Amino acid sequence: MSIVLPVLVLLALATINVCFCNNRSTHLNCIESERQALLKLKQDFGDESNMLASWSGDGKCCSWASVICGNLTGHVLELHLEGNLTRFLRGKISPSLADLKDLVHLDLSNNCFVDIIPPFLGSMKKLRYLNLSYGGFRGMIPPQLGNLSDLQYLDLSTHGILTGMIPHQLGNLSNLRYLDLRGGIGLNVENLSWLCGLSLMERLDLSGTSIPSWIFGPKDLVFLSLYGNDFQGPIPNGLQNLTSLRHFDLSRNLFNSSIPDWLHKFSFLEFFSLERSPYDFIPCGKLEDSLGQLSSLEQVDLSFNKLEGTISEIHFVNLTRLYAFDVSKNSLSLKVSPDWIPPFQLRVLGLRSCHLGSRFPSWLPLQKNLFALDISNSTLVETISIRFWEFLSQISVLNLSHNQIHGEIPNLRETAPFGSLYLQSNSLLGPLPNMSSSRPAEINLSNNNF
């Protein structure tokens, strides 16, 4: 179980006076030249799923699906042509798109164009938002995109089918706040030092791009993902200047040293992940000097590493906002006093393979909002009381497997929210419990004494 959760980030773009034109609009018929441009665009698209069925030959193009016009000028300002699993566009993108000279927002994501990124996009100087992610584009990123001086949002994430050098001309995008190059494994990223010149950059995602470790980006970043880049050795010290970060993802790399002591300077940090980065050892003093001081932390994922040492209440004293904590698959010991009251209310807790002692942690029932709990293979040797079962029955995803838990499972009430229940490889006995026919969706009671 991992606490790396989807993070929804909304980019604050400049306010644009737009509306969906309707019968009250004075520009019901839109601009004739732009209507013709849209019809040419549709003609070159493959639209088997009829995404653009409303794009007919009449003059009401401001009322067509996916088209947004200005309520004063009647010019087309936005095109929302993103596809999905069942509805998507294919074919070629007509150069007539460039005739929409007032366009500020263009989304062509999740389609199947199987073509290069059109260089003429670089002539659409008013674009502020450009999303080409997973659109089927292949080949090189055109350097002409560097001409889009007003661009604030650029998403070129892909399944690895973009190739060649990332053009240094993208360093001209001085207003860029969001850049996503996820999955650009085929891209040559050796010249990315121009990133440091993009002083307004707030969100940078370079996951799965095999970037060199000396690239760190603008110091005012609030979101940085370097997921799956095969970094080796220690976490680069050059990252320590990114103290504005709120989201910091270093998971799926090959780090082999302790968590850096400079991490405590990241006072705004809310999400931190080193999941599946094979760290060898964290000295006991180190953890509270780094993570324990980050009072803004909400999500921490250090799972699937080789961490050793002891975690105690001192590590959590400042983490009042924490709601997801996962240190599964390490060799950590959790030692807190029996009367400890945690300063947080967790939604997700992962302690798989940690050393918890023989008894269930007494502070667990104080976590009233738990959705997912994994304390499997954690040295527990105890009989679960009816009262504790009542607490556990509130949890949707529960894993207590590979311990030495004794006793019988009581009949779980019909309202128990279990979506997944793992109790295998324990010492449970007695009759199989009665459960709702609709829950749980997945259950494993094997290797017990029922």
C-alpha positions in Angstrom: 0.0 0.0 0.0 1.4 3.4 -0.8 0.2 6.8 0.2 1.2 8.4 -3.0 -2.2 9.9 -3.8 -3.3 11.8 -6.8 -2.7 15.4 -6.3 -5.0 17.9 -8.1 -3.2 21.1 -8.9 -5.1 24.1 -10.3 -3.1 26.7 -12.1 -4.2 30.3 -11.6 -4.3 31.7 -15.1 -5.1 35.4 -15.8 -8.8 36.1 -15.7 -10.3 35.9 -19.2 -13.7 37.4 -20.0 -15.3 34.5 -21.7 -18.6 32.7 -21.9 -20.5 30.0 -23.6 -22.4 32.0 -26.2 -26.1 31.5 -26.1 -29.2 33.0 -27.6 -28.6 36.3 -25.8 -25.2 36.8 -27.3 -24.7 39.6 -29.8 -22.2 37.4 -31.6 -24.3 34.3 -32.0 -22.9 33.7 -35.5 -19.3 34.1 -34.3 -16.6 35.3 -36.7 -17.0 33.8 -40.2 -13.3 33.2 -40.8 -13.0 31.4 -37.5 -16.1 29.3 -38.3 -14.4 28.2 -41.5 -11.1 27.4 -39.6 -13.0 25.2 -37.2 -14.8 23.3 -40.1 -11.4 22.7 -41.8 -10.0 21.5 -38.5 -12.9 19.0 -38.2 -12.5 17.9 -41.8 -8.9 16.7 -41.1 -9.8 15.1 -37.8 -10.9 11.5 -37.6 -13.9 11.7 -35.3 -15.5 8.3 -35.3 -16.9 8.9 -31.8 -18.7 12.0 -32.9 -17.0 14.4 -30.4 -17.6 17.2 -32.9 -21.1 16.3 -34.0 -22.3 19.8 -33.2 -19.8 21.4 -35.5 -22.2 21.7 -38.4 -22.2 24.1 -41.3 -24.3 26.8 -39.8 -22.9 30.0 -38.4 -23.4 29.4 -34.7 -19.9 28.1 -33.9 -19.8 29.8 -30.5 -22.5 27.3 -29.4 -20.6 24.3 -30.7 -19.3 21.7 -28.1 -15.8 22.4 -26.8 -15.7 26.0 -28.2 -15.7 29.0 -25.9 -15.9 32.5 -27.4 -15.5 36.0 -25.9 -18.7 37.6 -24.9 -17.7 40.9 -26.3 -15.7 40.2 -29.3 -17.1 36.9 -30.5 -13.6 35.5 -31.2 -12.9 31.9 -30.3 -10.8 32.0 -27.1 -10.7 28.4 -25.9 -10.8 24.9 -27.5 -11.4 22.0 -25.2 -10.7 19.0 -27.4 -9.4 16.5 -24.8 -10.3 12.9 -25.4 -10.9 9.9 -23.1 -10.9 6.1 -23.4 -14.1 6.0 -25.4 -14.2 9.3 -27.3 -11.1 10.7 -29.0 -9.8 12.4 -32.1 -7.3 11.0 -34.6 -5.8 12.1 -38.0 -4.0 15.4 -38.6 -4.3 18.8 -37.1 -5.1 21.3 -39.9 -2.9 24.5 -40.1 -6.3 26.3 -40.1 -6.0 26.1 -36.3 -3.5 29.0 -36.5 -6.3 31.2 -37.9 -7.8 31.3 -34.4 -5.5 34.2 -33.6 -7.2 35.1 -30.3 -7.0 31.6 -28.9 -5.6 31.5 -25.3 -6.5 28.0 -24.2 -5.9 24.8 -26.3 -6.3 21.3 -25.0 -5.6 18.4 -27.4 -4.8 15.8 -24.7 -5.7 12.1 -24.6 -6.2 11.7 -28.4 -4.6 9.6 -31.0 -3.1 11.9 -33.6 0.1 9.8 -34.3 1.8 12.8 -35.7 4.5 15.4 -34.9 3.6 18.4 -32.7 2.7 21.0 -35.3 5.4 23.7 -35.5 2.7 26.2 -36.5 1.5 26.2 -32.9 4.4 28.5 -32.2 2.7 31.2 -34.2 -0.4 31.3 -31.8 1.2 34.1 -29.7 -1.8 34.6 -27.4 -1.8 31.0 -26.0 -1.5 30.9 -22.2 -2.5 27.2 -21.8 -1.3 24.4 -24.0 -2.0 20.8 -23.2 -0.7 18.1 -25.6 -0.3 15.3 -23.1 -0.9 11.8 -24.2 -2.2 13.1 -27.6 -0.3 10.5 -29.6 2.3 13.1 -30.7 5.7 11.6 -31.6 9.1 12.9 -32.8 10.8 16.0 -31.7 9.4 19.0 -29.7 9.4 21.9 -32.1 11.6 24.8 -31.0 8.9 27.1 -32.3 7.0 26.6 -29.0 9.6 28.9 -27.5 7.8 31.8 -29.3 4.7 31.5 -27.1 5.8 34.3 -24.8 2.5 34.5 -22.9 2.4 30.7 -22.2 1.8 29.9 -18.5 0.9 26.2 -18.7 2.6 23.6 -20.9 1.9 19.9 -20.7 4.0 17.6 -22.9 3.7 14.4 -20.8 3.7 11.3 -22.9 4.2 7.5 -23.1 7.8 7.9 -24.1 7.2 8.5 -27.8 8.7 12.0 -27.9 12.3 11.9 -28.9 15.4 14.2 -29.5 16.7 17.2 -27.7 14.3 19.3 -25.6 14.7 22.6 -27.4 16.5 25.3 -25.4 14.1 27.8 -26.9 11.6 26.7 -24.2 13.8 28.8 -21.9 12.2 31.8 -23.5 8.9 31.1 -21.9 9.4 33.6 -19.1 5.8 33.5 -18.0 5.7 29.7 -17.7 4.4 28.5 -14.3 3.6 24.8 -15.1 5.8 22.4 -17.1 5.1 18.7 -17.4 7.5 16.4 -19.2 6.5 13.1 -17.5 7.4 10.0 -19.4 9.8 11.7 -21.7 12.2 8.7 -21.6 13.1 9.2 -25.2 14.1 12.8 -24.8 17.6 14.1 -24.6 17.6 16.2 -21.4 21.3 17.1 -21.1 20.7 20.8 -21.8 17.9 21.5 -19.3 20.0 24.1 -17.4 17.7 26.7 -19.0 15.0 25.7 -16.4 16.8 27.7 -13.8 16.0 30.9 -15.8 12.2 30.4 -15.6 11.8 32.4 -12.4 7.9 32.1 -12.3 7.9 28.3 -12.5 5.8 26.8 -9.7 5.1 23.2 -10.9 7.7 21.0 -12.6 7.1 17.3 -13.3 10.1 15.4 -14.8 9.0 12.0 -13.7 10.5 9.2 -15.8 12.7 11.3 -17.9 16.1 10.1 -16.8 17.3 13.6 -16.1 20.8 14.3 -14.8 21.1 14.9 -11.1 22.5 18.4 -11.5 19.2 19.8 -12.8 17.1 21.3 -10.0 14.9 24.0 -11.5 13.8 27.4 -10.3 14.1 28.1 -6.6 10.5 29.2 -6.2 9.0 25.8 -7.3 6.1 24.6 -5.2 5.7 21.2 -6.9 8.6 19.0 -8.0 8.3 15.4 -9.1 11.5 13.5 -10.0 9.7 10.1 -9.8 11.4 7.2 -11.5 14.5 8.9 -12.8 17.1 6.3 -11.6 19.1 8.8 -9.6 21.9 7.0 -7.7 23.9 7.9 -4.6 22.8 10.5 -2.1 20.0 13.0 -2.7 21.7 15.9 -4.5 22.5 18.8 -2.2 21.5 21.2 -4.9 17.9 20.5 -4.1 18.2 22.2 -0.7 17.6 25.6 -2.2 14.0 24.7 -3.2 12.6 25.7 0.1 9.3 26.8 -1.3 8.3 23.3 -2.2 5.0 21.9 -1.0 5.0 18.7 -3.1 8.4 16.8 -3.3 8.4 13.4 -5.0 11.7 11.5 -5.1 10.2 8.0 -5.3 11.3 5.1 -7.5 15.0 6.2 -7.6 18.2 4.5 -6.4 19.3 6.6 -3.5 21.6 5.0 -0.9 22.2 7.4 1.9 20.3 8.9 4.8 17.6 11.6 4.5 19.5 14.9 4.2 19.6 17.1 7.3 18.7 20.1 5.2 15.2 18.8 4.7 14.1 20.6 7.8 14.3 23.9 5.9 11.3 23.0 3.8 8.8 24.6 6.1 6.0 24.6 3.5 6.3 21.0 2.6 3.0 19.1 2.5 3.8 15.9 0.5 7.1 14.0 0.7 7.8 10.6 -0.9 10.9 8.4 -1.1 8.8 5.3 -1.9 10.8 2.4 -3.3 14.1 4.3 -3.1 16.4 1.8 -1.5 17.7 3.8 1.4 20.1 1.9 3.6 19.9 3.5 7.0 18.4 6.5 8.9 20.3 7.2 12.2 17.8 7.6 15.1 18.5 11.4 15.6 18.1 12.3 11.9 14.4 11.7 11.4 13.2 14.2 13.9 15.8 16.7 12.7 14.3 16.5 9.3 10.7 15.3 8.9 9.8 15.9 12.5 10.2 19.6 12.1 8.0 20.0 9.0 4.8 21.2 10.6 3.0 21.6 7.2 3.4 17.9 6.3 0.2 16.2 5.3 1.5 13.1 3.4 4.7 11.1 4.0 5.7 8.0 2.0 9.0 6.3 2.9 7.8 2.8 2.1 9.8 -0.1 0.5 13.2 1.1 1.6 15.8 -0.3 3.9 15.3 2.1 6.8 16.4 1.1 10.3 16.1 2.7 13.7 13.3 3.7 16.1 10.3 6.0 15.6 8.9 7.6 18.7 6.4 10.3 19.6 9.1 12.9 19.3 9.1 12.4 15.6 5.4 13.4 15.4 5.1 16.2 17.9 4.9 18.9 15.2 3.0 16.9 12.6 -0.5 18.1 13.5 -1.7 18.2 9.8 -0.5 14.7 8.9 -3.2 12.5 7.4 -1.2 9.9 5.4 1.9 8.1 6.8 3.5 5.1 5.2 6.8 3.5 6.3 5.9 -0.1 5.2 8.5 -2.6 4.2 11.4 -1.2 6.3 13.0 -2.4 9.5 11.8 0.4 11.8 10.6 0.0 15.3 7.7 2.1 16.7 8.0 2.8 20.4 5.6 5.3 22.1 4.3 5.5 25.6 1.0 3.6 26.3 -0.8 6.8 27.0 0.4 8.7 24.0 -2.2 10.9 22.2 -1.2 11.5 18.6 -1.4 15.2 17.4 -2.9 14.1 14.1 -5.9 12.3 12.7 -4.8 9.9 10.0 -6.7 8.6 6.9 -3.9 6.3 5.7 -1.4 4.4 7.9 1.1 1.9 6.6 3.4 0.1 9.1 3.8 -3.2 7.3 7.0 -5.1 8.4 7.7 -2.6 11.2 8.3 -3.8 14.7 5.3 -2.8 16.8 5.8 -5.1 19.7 3.4 -7.9 20.6 0.3 -5.8 21.3 -1.8 -3.6 19.2 -0.8 0.1 19.5 -3.1 1.6 22.2 -3.3 4.9 20.3 -4.8 3.3 17.1 -8.5 3.6 18.2 -7.9 7.3 18.7 -7.7 7.6 14.9 -11.3 8.2 14.1 -10.9 8.8 10.3 -8.8 5.8 9.2 -9.7 4.6 5.7 -6.7 2.3 5.1 -4.6 0.5 7.7 -1.7 -1.9 7.0 0.0 -3.4 10.1 0.8 -6.8 8.5 4.0 -8.7 9.4 4.5 -6.5 12.4 5.3 -8.9 15.2 1.8 -8.8 16.8 0.9 -11.6 19.2 -2.5 -10.9 20.7 -6.2 -11.8 20.8 -8.4 -9.1 19.4 -11.0 -7.9 21.8 -14.6 -7.3 20.7 -14.1 -3.6 21.3 -11.0 -3.5 19.1 -12.9 -5.4 16.4 -15.5 -2.6 16.6 -12.8 -0.1 15.8 -11.4 -2.2 13.0 -14.8 -2.6 11.4 -14.8 1.1 10.6 -11.8 0.8 8.2 -12.3 0.2 4.5 -8.9 -1.3 3.6 -7.5 -3.5 6.4 -4.4 -5.7 6.4 -3.5 -7.6 9.6 -1.9 -10.6 7.8 1.2 -12.5 8.7 1.1 -11.9 12.4 0.1 -14.2 15.4 -3.3 -12.9 16.0 -5.5 -15.3 18.1 -9.2 -15.7 18.8 -12.4 -15.7 16.8 -13.7 -13.2 14.4 -17.0 -11.9 15.6 -19.9 -11.5 13.1 -19.2 -8.3 11.4 -22.1 -6.0 11.1 -23.8 -5.3 7.8 -22.6 -1.7 7.8 -18.9 -2.6 8.0 -17.3 -0.7 5.2 -14.6 -3.3 4.3 -13.5 -3.0 0.7 -10.5 -5.2 1.3 -9.8 -7.4 4.3 -6.6 -9.4 4.7 -6.3 -11.7 7.7 -4.3 -14.6 6.2 -1.4 -16.3 8.0 -2.5 -15.8 11.6 -3.8 -18.1 14.3 -7.5 -17.2 14.1 -10.0 -20.0 14.9 -13.7 -20.8 15.3 -16.4 -20.5 12.6 -16.1 -18.3 9.6 -17.7 -14.9 10.4 -21.0 -13.8 8.8 -20.5 -10.9 6.5 -22.6 -8.8 4.2 -23.0 -10.4 0.7 -21.8 -7.2 -0.9 -18.7 -6.6 1.3 -15.8 -6.9 1.3 -14.9 -6.9 -2.4 -11.6 -8.8 -1.6 -11.0 -11.0 1.4 -8.2 -13.4 2.4 -8.6 -15.6 5.4 -6.2 -18.4 4.4 -3.7 -20.1 6.6 -5.6 -19.8 9.8 -7.3 -22.4 12.1 -11.0 -21.9 11.2 
